[in-house]
Amino acid sequence: MKKLPKLTLIGAGPGDPELITYKAVKALQTADAVLYDALVHPDILLYAPASAELVYVGKRPWQQGKGGCEFAQQDINHLIVQYAHSHGHVVRLKGGDPFVFGRGFEELVFAQDCGVETAVVPGLSSSYAVPALAGIPLTCRGVSESFWVLTGTTKAHQLSDDVAVAVRSSATLVVLMGMKHLPNIVQLLAEAGRGDEPVAVIQNGSRPDEQVALATADQIVRTVTDRKLSNPAIIVIGAVVALHPDWTVVDKRVQLATAPVLTATSR
């Protein structure tokens, strides 16, 4: 009996395979086909049945010697529908959360328009999980009251105009897919009078080969270049970066915010 076409869109989390949700694991265990991205840890694929077809659909080529190819989004949309009709239950496995700069909604709507039943299992977004695992809170009483999550690169491959607005806010800024435009981001910070703002660049967050570069905005490009850091990485900007245990630059904002508060009973 032919299976009904179904798509489950799953967020695989920031990289560490242990950070995938229980609900995601249960969905994977019933998959007939799994279409997965480049940032998905290979151990997560082990949850799929041995009979399931595993299809790599990363948008960037794998490293030399590992094979693979680059897929356009429209091709992925059609593959999802094709496998749903030919196999049954398709799991679309995406890094992070599929609805946070993951183009998951585009895939969901395309499948629905083609008569495929759909479901979504959110995942931990690297925007907040990676800084937390690296020891950087995005908010902290007295230091930061809010945070912005921005894409560093638009559909036209340009730096998002939102970044120019965000750098004038006191909020913590988290920039995804922004390494290509890091010098431009630094320039915007300088123009906003924030050349001394703490910045962290976290490469391969949550994985064993994670690397963290810490510097003020006016030094971060040199630091990243010296450390040879590149994608996949996220950029965190704001006073909370100075709460990282390896931060050595004196920041009075953080010192004042974290100093013990004397009360009537503690004096």
For each residue, the residues with C-beta under 8 A, 3 or more apart:
1:
2: 88
3: 6 32 87 88 89
4: 88 117
5: 81 84 85 88 90 115 116 117
6: 3 84 88 89 90 116 117 118 119
7: 80 84 90 91 92 107 108 111 116 117 118 119
8: 27 31 89 90 91 92 118 119 120 121
9: 92 94 98 104 107 108 118 119 120 121
10: 24 27 28 91 92 93 94 98 120 121 123
11: 21 24 94 95 96 97 98 99 102 104 121 122 123 124 125
12: 20 24 36 37 39 40 41 44 93 94 95 96 123
13: 16 17 19 20 21 95 96 123 124 129 206
14: 19 95 96 124 125 126 129 130 133 205 206
15: 19 39 41 95 126 204 205 206 207
16: 13 19 41 133 206 207
17: 13 20 41 43 44
18:
19: 13 14 15 16 124 129 206
20: 12 13 17 24 25 44 47 123
21: 11 13 24 25 121 122 123 124
22: 25 26
23: 26 27 121
24: 10 11 12 20 21 27 28 121 123
25: 20 21 22 28 29 47
26: 22 23 29 30
27: 8 10 23 24 30 31 91 119 121
28: 10 24 25 31 34 44 47 48 91 93
29: 25 26 47 48 49
30: 26 27 49 89
31: 8 27 28 34 48 49 52 89 90 91
32: 3 51 52 53 83 87 88 89 90
33: 52 53 54 55 83 84 87 88 89 90 91
34: 28 31 45 48 52 53 54 55 90 91 93
35: 55 57 76 79 80 83 90 91 92 93
36: 12 40 44 45 54 55 56 57 58 92 93 94
37: 12 40 57 58 59 93 94 95
38: 56 58 59 60 62 68 95
39: 12 15 58 95 96 232
40: 12 36 37 44 45 93 94 95
41: 12 15 16 17 44 207
42: 45 46
43: 17 46
44: 12 17 20 28 36 40 41 47 93
45: 34 36 40 42 48 54 93
46: 42 43
47: 20 25 28 29 44
48: 28 29 31 34 45 52 54 91
49: 29 30 31 52
50:
51: 32
52: 31 32 33 34 48 49
53: 32 33 34 83 87
54: 33 34 36 45 48
55: 33 34 35 36 79 83
56: 36 38 62 68
57: 35 36 37 71 75 76 79
58: 36 37 38 39 61 62 68 70 71
59: 37 38 70 71 72 73
60: 38 70
61: 58 68 69 70
62: 38 56 58 66 67 68
63: 66
64:
65:
66: 62 63
67: 62
68: 38 56 58 61 62
69: 61
70: 58 59 60 61
71: 57 58 59 75 76 79
72: 59 75 76
73: 59 76 77 103 106
74: 77 78
75: 57 71 72 78 79
76: 35 57 71 72 73 79 80 107
77: 73 74 80 81 106 107 110 111
78: 74 75 81 82
79: 35 55 57 71 75 76 82 83
80: 7 35 76 77 83 84 90 92 107 110 111 116
81: 5 77 78 84 85 110 111 114 116
82: 78 79 85 86
83: 32 33 35 53 55 79 80 86 87 90
84: 5 6 7 33 80 81 87 88 89 90 111 116
85: 5 81 82 116
86: 82 83
87: 3 32 33 53 83 84 90
88: 2 3 4 5 6 32 33 84
89: 3 6 8 30 31 32 33 84
90: 5 6 7 8 31 32 33 34 35 80 83 84 87 116
91: 7 8 10 27 28 31 33 34 35 48
92: 7 8 9 10 35 36 80 98 104 107
93: 10 12 28 34 35 36 37 40 44 45
94: 9 10 11 12 36 37 40 98 102 104 123
95: 11 12 13 14 15 37 38 39 40 102 123 126
96: 11 12 13 14 39 100 101 102 123 124 125 126 127
97: 11 100 102 104 122 123 124 125
98: 9 10 11 92 94 102 103 104 105 107 120 122 123
99: 11 102 104 105 120 122
100: 96 97 125 127 149 176
101: 96 151 176 177
102: 11 94 95 96 97 98 99
103: 73 98 106 107
104: 9 11 92 94 97 98 99 107 108 120
105: 98 99 108 109
106: 73 77 103 109 110
107: 7 9 76 77 80 92 98 103 104 110 111
108: 7 9 104 105 111 112 118 120
109: 105 106 112 113
110: 77 80 81 106 107 113 114
111: 7 77 80 81 84 107 108 114 116 118
112: 108 109 115 116 118
113: 109 110
114: 81 110 111
115: 5 112
116: 5 6 7 80 81 84 85 90 111 112
117: 4 5 6 7
118: 6 7 8 9 108 111 112
119: 6 7 8 9 27
120: 8 9 10 98 99 104 108
121: 8 9 10 11 21 23 24 27
122: 11 21 97 98 99
123: 10 11 12 13 20 21 24 94 95 96 97 98
124: 11 13 14 19 21 96 97 128 129
125: 11 14 96 97 100 128 129 149
126: 14 15 95 96 129 130 176 205 206 234
127: 96 100 130 131 149 174 176 234
128: 124 125 131 132 138 147 149 174
129: 13 14 19 124 125 126 132 133 205 206
130: 14 126 127 133 134 202 205 206 234
131: 127 128 134 136 137 138 174 200 202 205 234 236
132: 128 129 135 136 137 138
133: 14 16 129 130 205 206 210
134: 130 131 200 202 205 210 212 244
135: 132 243 244 245
136: 131 132 200 236 240 241 243 244
137: 131 132 140 144 240 243
138: 128 131 132 144 147 172 174 236 240
139: 143 144 145 146 147 172 240
140: 137 143 144 240 243 257
141: 257
142: 256 257 258
143: 139 140 239 240 243 253 254 257 258
144: 137 138 139 140 147 170 171 172 238 239 240
145: 139 170 171
146: 139 171 172
147: 128 138 139 144 171 172 173 174 238
148: 162 166 169 171 172 173 174
149: 100 125 127 128 174 176
150: 160 162 163 166 173 174 175 176 178
151: 101 154 160 175 176 177 178
152: 159 160 163 175 176 177 178 179 180 181 185 235
153: 157 158 159 160 177 178 180 181
154: 151 157 158 159 160
155:
156:
157: 153 154
158: 153 154
159: 152 153 154 163 178 181 184 185
160: 150 151 152 153 154 163
161: 164 165
162: 148 150 165 166
163: 150 152 159 160 166 167 173 175 178 181 185 188
164: 161 167 168 188
165: 161 162 168 169
166: 148 150 162 163 169 171 173
167: 163 164 173 185 188 189 191 192 194 237
168: 164 165 192
169: 148 165 166 173
170: 144 145
171: 144 145 146 147 148 166 238
172: 138 139 144 146 147 148 236 237 238 239 240
173: 147 148 150 163 166 167 169 235 236 237 238
174: 127 128 131 138 147 148 149 150 234 235 236 237
175: 150 151 152 163 178 185 234 235 236 237
176: 100 101 126 127 149 150 151 152 234
177: 101 151 152 153 180 231
178: 150 151 152 153 159 163 175 181 182 185 234 235
179: 152 182 201 224 229 230 231 233 235
180: 152 153 177
181: 152 153 159 163 178 184 185
182: 178 179 185 186 201 220 221 224 235
183: 186 187 221
184: 159 181 187 188
185: 152 159 163 167 175 178 181 182 188 189 235 237
186: 182 183 189 190 199 217 218 220 221
187: 183 184 190 191
188: 163 164 167 184 185 191 192
189: 167 185 186 192 194 195 197 217 237
190: 186 187 193 194 195 217 218
191: 167 187 188
192: 167 168 188 189
193: 190
194: 167 189 190 197 217
195: 189 190 216 217 218
196: 216 217 218
197: 189 194 216 217 237 238 239
198: 214 215 216 217 237 238 239 240 241 242 247 249 251
199: 186 214 215 216 217 220 235 236 237 241
200: 131 134 136 212 213 214 235 236 241 244
201: 179 182 212 213 220 223 224 229 233 234 235 236
202: 130 131 134 205 210 211 212 213 233 234 236
203: 210 211 212 213 229 230 231 232 233
204: 15 207 209 210 211 232 233
205: 14 15 126 129 130 131 133 134 202 210 232 233 234
206: 13 14 15 16 19 126 129 130 133 210
207: 15 16 41 204 210
208:
209: 204
210: 133 134 202 203 204 205 206 207
211: 202 203 204 227 229
212: 134 200 201 202 203 244 246
213: 200 201 202 203 220 223 224 227 229
214: 198 199 200 223 241 244 246 247
215: 198 199 219 220 222 223
216: 195 196 197 198 199 219 220 249
217: 186 189 190 194 195 196 197 198 199 220 237
218: 186 190 195 196
219: 215 216 222 223
220: 182 186 199 201 213 215 216 217 223 224
221: 182 183 186 224 225
222: 215 219 225 226
223: 201 213 214 215 219 220 226 227
224: 179 182 201 213 220 221 227 229
225: 221 222 228
226: 222 223
227: 211 213 223 224
228: 225
229: 179 201 203 211 213 224 233
230: 179 203 233
231: 177 179 203
232: 39 203 204 205
233: 179 201 202 203 204 205 229 230
234: 126 127 130 131 174 175 176 178 201 202 205
235: 152 173 174 175 178 179 182 185 199 200 201
236: 131 136 138 172 173 174 175 199 200 201 202 240 241
237: 167 172 173 174 175 185 189 197 198 199 217 241
238: 144 147 171 172 173 197 198 241
239: 143 144 172 197 198 242 251 253 254 257
240: 136 137 138 139 140 143 144 172 198 236 243 254
241: 136 198 199 200 214 236 237 238 244 247
242: 198 239 247 249 251 253 254
243: 135 136 137 140 143 240 247 254 258
244: 134 135 136 200 212 214 241 247
245: 135
246: 212 214
247: 198 214 241 242 243 244 251
248:
249: 198 216 242
250: 255
251: 198 239 242 247 254 255
252: 255 256
253: 143 239 242 256 257
254: 143 239 240 242 243 251 257 258
255: 250 251 252 258 259
256: 142 252 253 259
257: 140 141 142 143 239 253 254
258: 142 143 243 254 255
259: 255 256
260: 266
261:
262: 266 267
263: 266 267
264: 267
265:
266: 260 262 263
267: 262 263 264
